[in-house]
């Protein structure tokens, strides 16, 4: 069995509020949010949403093997770590079927992507030291880490970056779907042909889902910046088209089932012209979509991003 390399890597991406972790929602009591004074309102607006993508370097403590796709194990380990240090936060993250305010990646091994992909398809367990116990060696958040999967930002920063971006008449946008990705279509109960997992990154799947995610995490002062219905209409009118792709179908084994999906890259064209921004709509539709592509780095896309699926980023260019 090969020697375990120094610093096995786990990509961990999560979101948190700048204020106290998961503060009580004023709507929870059944009433509307209080606005007793301008001071309270300005305080609410000032509360930004910070987004972090952290790299946790792990070292195995014993020899063993592990599933080649370990996203659900990473998810469980992350919640267990939280329960030991902040049980109230862990309970809020895990309760019910609500969307998670974090994402976890699969464990990253020092092997070629071809070997990892084959192991995931065939469910060949990978050697490590160990099977169950890990030592946390380092937490990395600096955006210059060579992995390319670390960083931090705020929703305000994303909005400002998108606002100042000048776009070509047909602006290319290339996105990498680095881990197995699928879009769960089971909620369309009105369709007579049953459920399925969509295995293509169609614009309507990728950007509409990210727009909904923005509404969930952005501070109240910024939720209006991304307009889901206008984005859906723009996509329906073929304002966003797929220009090129390097995609392949893929499958990975969870503990109880095999998950179909895809991996690879896809280049979209965001086609103008743009309606000019206004006070109510400070970003053009294409600027909104660019913002969402950057948000995907922190939130992932599609099905089960909290369990290693849908790890996504916009590529430079």
C-alpha positions as CSV (number, residue, x, y, z in Angstrom):
1,X,0.0,0.0,0.0
2,X,1.5,3.4,-0.9
3,X,2.7,5.8,1.7
4,X,0.1,8.5,2.4
5,X,1.2,11.9,1.2
6,X,1.6,14.8,3.4
7,X,-1.6,16.8,3.7
8,X,-4.4,15.0,2.1
9,X,-6.8,17.8,1.0
10,X,-10.4,18.3,1.7
11,X,-12.1,21.3,-0.1
12,X,-14.7,22.7,2.2
13,X,-16.9,25.6,1.1
14,X,-19.4,27.3,3.4
15,X,-21.4,30.4,3.9
16,X,-22.0,32.3,7.1
17,X,-23.5,35.6,8.1
18,X,-21.2,38.4,9.4
19,X,-23.4,38.8,12.4
20,X,-23.8,36.1,15.1
21,X,-24.1,32.7,13.5
22,X,-27.6,32.2,12.2
23,X,-29.3,35.0,14.2
24,X,-33.0,34.7,14.9
25,X,-35.1,35.6,11.9
26,X,-37.6,38.4,12.8
27,X,-40.2,36.6,10.7
28,X,-39.9,33.4,12.8
29,X,-42.4,34.9,15.3
30,X,-45.0,35.2,12.6
31,X,-44.8,39.0,12.3
32,X,-43.0,41.2,9.9
33,X,-39.5,42.4,10.4
34,X,-39.3,45.3,12.8
35,X,-38.3,48.7,11.5
36,X,-38.6,50.9,14.6
37,X,-36.0,53.4,13.5
38,X,-33.8,54.4,10.6
39,X,-30.9,53.3,12.8
40,X,-32.2,49.7,13.0
41,X,-32.8,49.7,9.2
42,X,-29.3,50.9,8.4
43,X,-27.9,48.3,10.8
44,X,-29.7,45.5,8.9
45,X,-28.5,46.8,5.6
46,X,-24.9,47.0,6.8
47,X,-24.9,43.3,7.7
48,X,-23.1,41.8,4.8
49,X,-22.9,38.1,3.8
50,X,-19.4,36.9,3.8
51,X,-18.6,33.9,1.6
52,X,-15.6,31.7,2.3
53,X,-14.0,28.8,0.4
54,X,-11.6,27.1,2.8
55,X,-9.1,24.3,2.2
56,X,-8.7,21.8,5.1
57,X,-5.5,19.8,4.9
58,X,-6.0,16.4,6.5
59,X,-3.5,13.7,7.4
60,X,-4.7,10.1,8.0
61,X,-3.7,8.6,11.3
62,X,-3.9,4.9,10.2
63,X,-3.8,2.9,7.1
64,X,-7.0,1.9,5.3
65,X,-9.1,2.6,2.3
66,X,-12.0,5.0,1.6
67,X,-14.7,5.3,-1.0
68,X,-13.5,7.2,-4.1
69,X,-16.4,9.6,-3.8
70,X,-16.6,10.6,-0.2
71,X,-18.8,13.7,-0.3
72,X,-21.5,12.3,2.0
73,X,-18.8,11.2,4.5
74,X,-17.2,14.7,4.4
75,X,-20.6,16.2,5.0
76,X,-21.1,13.9,8.1
77,X,-17.6,14.7,9.4
78,X,-18.2,18.4,9.0
79,X,-21.4,18.3,11.0
80,X,-19.8,16.2,13.7
81,X,-16.9,18.7,14.0
82,X,-19.5,21.5,14.4
83,X,-21.5,19.5,17.0
84,X,-18.4,19.3,19.1
85,X,-17.7,23.0,19.0
86,X,-21.0,24.7,18.2
87,X,-23.9,22.3,18.7
88,X,-26.5,25.0,18.2
89,X,-25.1,25.9,14.8
90,X,-24.9,22.2,13.8
91,X,-28.6,21.7,14.7
92,X,-29.6,24.7,12.6
93,X,-27.6,23.5,9.7
94,X,-29.1,20.0,9.8
95,X,-32.7,20.5,10.7
96,X,-35.4,19.6,8.2
97,X,-35.0,19.6,4.5
98,X,-34.1,23.2,4.1
99,X,-31.2,24.4,1.9
100,X,-27.8,24.1,3.6
101,X,-25.7,27.3,4.2
102,X,-22.5,25.4,3.3
103,X,-21.2,23.1,0.7
104,X,-18.6,20.3,1.0
105,X,-16.5,18.8,-1.7
106,X,-15.2,15.3,-2.2
107,X,-11.8,14.5,-0.7
108,X,-9.1,15.4,-3.1
109,X,-6.4,12.8,-3.7
110,X,-3.0,13.2,-5.2
111,X,-3.9,11.1,-8.3
112,X,-4.7,12.0,-11.9
113,X,-8.2,13.0,-12.7
114,X,-8.5,10.0,-15.0
115,X,-7.7,7.6,-12.1
116,X,-10.1,9.4,-9.8
117,X,-12.9,9.3,-12.4
118,X,-12.4,5.6,-13.1
119,X,-12.3,4.8,-9.4
120,X,-15.6,6.7,-8.8
121,X,-17.3,5.0,-11.7
122,X,-16.2,1.5,-10.6
123,X,-16.3,2.2,-6.9
124,X,-12.7,1.2,-6.3
125,X,-11.7,2.2,-2.8
126,X,-8.6,4.3,-2.7
127,X,-5.8,3.6,-0.3
128,X,-5.0,6.0,2.5
129,X,-3.8,6.1,6.1
130,X,-6.5,5.7,7.5
131,X,-10.1,4.6,7.0
132,X,-11.7,6.5,9.9
133,X,-9.5,9.0,11.7
134,X,-7.9,12.1,10.4
135,X,-5.7,14.8,11.8
136,X,-6.5,18.4,10.8
137,X,-3.2,20.0,9.9
138,X,-4.0,23.3,8.3
139,X,-6.9,25.5,7.2
140,X,-6.2,27.7,4.1
141,X,-8.3,30.6,2.9
142,X,-5.9,32.7,1.0
143,X,-7.1,33.2,-2.6
144,X,-3.6,32.7,-4.0
145,X,-3.4,29.0,-2.9
146,X,-2.3,27.0,-6.0
147,X,-5.3,24.7,-5.7
148,X,-7.5,27.5,-7.1
149,X,-10.4,26.5,-4.8
150,X,-9.9,28.9,-1.9
151,X,-10.9,32.5,-1.4
152,X,-13.4,34.9,0.3
153,X,-15.7,37.7,-0.7
154,X,-18.9,39.4,0.2
155,X,-22.2,39.8,-1.7
156,X,-21.5,43.5,-1.9
157,X,-18.1,42.9,-3.6
158,X,-19.7,40.6,-6.1
159,X,-22.3,43.2,-7.0
160,X,-19.7,45.9,-7.4
161,X,-17.4,43.7,-9.6
162,X,-20.4,42.9,-11.8
163,X,-21.5,46.5,-12.0
164,X,-18.1,47.7,-13.3
165,X,-17.7,44.9,-15.8
166,X,-17.9,46.0,-19.4
167,X,-19.1,43.2,-21.7
168,X,-18.6,42.3,-25.3
169,X,-21.7,42.1,-27.6
170,X,-21.5,38.4,-27.2
171,X,-19.7,37.8,-23.9
172,X,-18.2,34.3,-23.4
173,X,-18.5,32.7,-20.0
174,X,-16.8,29.4,-19.4
175,X,-17.7,27.3,-16.3
176,X,-16.0,24.2,-15.0
177,X,-18.1,21.5,-13.3
178,X,-15.3,19.9,-11.4
179,X,-17.2,17.2,-9.5
180,X,-20.2,15.1,-10.6
181,X,-23.1,17.4,-11.2
182,X,-26.8,16.8,-11.9
183,X,-30.0,18.7,-11.7
184,X,-32.9,17.1,-9.8
185,X,-36.1,17.4,-11.7
186,X,-38.3,15.4,-9.3
187,X,-40.3,18.4,-8.1
188,X,-42.0,18.8,-11.5
189,X,-44.9,16.6,-10.5
190,X,-47.2,18.0,-13.2
191,X,-45.2,16.2,-15.8
192,X,-46.5,12.7,-16.6
193,X,-43.2,10.9,-17.3
194,X,-41.7,10.6,-13.8
195,X,-38.6,11.9,-12.2
196,X,-35.1,12.2,-13.6
197,X,-31.7,13.8,-13.1
198,X,-30.7,16.2,-15.8
199,X,-27.1,15.6,-16.9
200,X,-26.5,18.7,-19.0
201,X,-25.7,22.2,-17.7
202,X,-28.5,24.0,-19.6
203,X,-28.6,27.7,-18.9
204,X,-32.1,27.4,-17.4
205,X,-30.8,24.8,-14.9
206,X,-27.6,26.5,-13.9
207,X,-28.5,30.2,-13.7
208,X,-32.1,30.0,-12.5
209,X,-30.9,27.8,-9.6
210,X,-28.1,30.2,-8.7
211,X,-30.5,33.1,-8.8
212,X,-32.7,31.3,-6.3
213,X,-29.6,30.7,-4.2
214,X,-28.8,34.4,-4.3
215,X,-32.2,35.2,-2.9
216,X,-31.6,32.9,0.0
217,X,-28.2,34.3,1.1
218,X,-27.9,37.9,0.0
219,X,-28.6,40.6,2.6
220,X,-32.1,42.2,2.3
221,X,-30.6,45.3,0.6
222,X,-29.3,43.3,-2.2
223,X,-31.8,40.6,-3.0
224,X,-33.4,42.7,-5.7
225,X,-30.1,43.0,-7.6
226,X,-30.7,39.5,-9.1
227,X,-34.1,39.2,-10.8
228,X,-35.0,35.6,-11.3
229,X,-38.0,36.2,-13.6
230,X,-36.1,38.5,-15.9
231,X,-33.2,36.0,-16.1
232,X,-35.6,33.1,-16.9
233,X,-37.2,35.2,-19.7
234,X,-33.8,36.2,-21.1
235,X,-32.7,32.5,-21.1
236,X,-36.1,31.5,-22.7
237,X,-35.5,34.0,-25.4
238,X,-32.1,32.4,-26.1
239,X,-30.1,35.3,-24.7
240,X,-27.8,32.7,-23.2
241,X,-26.6,29.9,-25.5
242,X,-24.1,27.1,-25.3
243,X,-21.2,27.9,-27.6
244,X,-18.8,25.0,-26.8
245,X,-18.3,22.3,-24.2
246,X,-16.0,19.5,-23.1
247,X,-18.5,17.4,-21.1
248,X,-18.8,13.7,-20.3
249,X,-21.4,11.7,-18.4
250,X,-20.2,10.3,-15.1
251,X,-21.4,8.3,-12.1
252,X,-20.3,8.1,-8.5
253,X,-21.3,5.7,-5.7
254,X,-22.8,6.9,-2.5
255,X,-23.3,4.6,0.4
256,X,-26.7,3.4,-0.7
257,X,-27.0,4.3,-4.3
258,X,-25.2,5.2,-7.6
259,X,-25.6,8.8,-8.7
260,X,-25.6,9.7,-12.4
261,X,-24.3,13.1,-13.5
262,X,-21.7,14.8,-15.6
263,X,-18.4,16.6,-15.3
264,X,-16.4,19.0,-17.6
265,X,-16.5,22.5,-18.9
266,X,-19.1,24.5,-20.8
267,X,-18.8,27.8,-22.5
268,X,-21.8,30.0,-22.8
269,X,-22.4,33.2,-24.8
270,X,-24.3,36.0,-23.1
271,X,-25.8,37.9,-25.9
272,X,-26.6,41.6,-26.0
273,X,-27.7,44.2,-26.3
274,X,-28.4,45.2,-22.7
275,X,-31.1,47.4,-21.3
276,X,-29.5,50.2,-19.4
277,X,-29.3,49.8,-15.6
278,X,-31.7,51.8,-13.4
279,X,-31.9,52.6,-9.7
280,X,-34.3,49.7,-9.3
281,X,-32.2,47.4,-11.6
282,X,-28.6,48.4,-10.9
283,X,-27.2,45.5,-12.9
284,X,-28.0,44.5,-16.5
285,X,-29.2,40.9,-17.1
286,X,-25.8,39.9,-18.4
287,X,-24.0,41.4,-15.4
288,X,-26.4,39.5,-13.1
289,X,-25.5,36.2,-14.8
290,X,-21.8,37.0,-14.4
291,X,-22.4,37.6,-10.7
292,X,-24.1,34.3,-10.4
293,X,-21.3,32.5,-12.1
294,X,-18.9,33.9,-9.5
295,X,-21.3,32.9,-6.7
296,X,-21.2,29.3,-7.9
297,X,-17.6,29.1,-6.7
298,X,-19.0,29.3,-3.1
299,X,-22.4,27.6,-3.4
300,X,-22.0,25.0,-6.1
301,X,-24.8,24.2,-8.5
302,X,-27.5,21.5,-8.8
303,X,-28.2,18.5,-6.7
304,X,-26.5,17.8,-3.3
305,X,-23.7,20.4,-3.3
306,X,-23.4,19.9,0.5
307,X,-22.3,16.3,-0.2
308,X,-19.6,16.9,-2.8
309,X,-21.7,17.3,-6.0
310,X,-21.8,20.3,-8.2
311,X,-18.4,21.9,-7.4
312,X,-18.3,24.7,-9.9
313,X,-16.3,27.8,-10.9
314,X,-16.2,30.3,-13.7
315,X,-12.9,30.1,-15.6
316,X,-10.8,33.1,-16.4
317,X,-11.3,34.8,-19.7
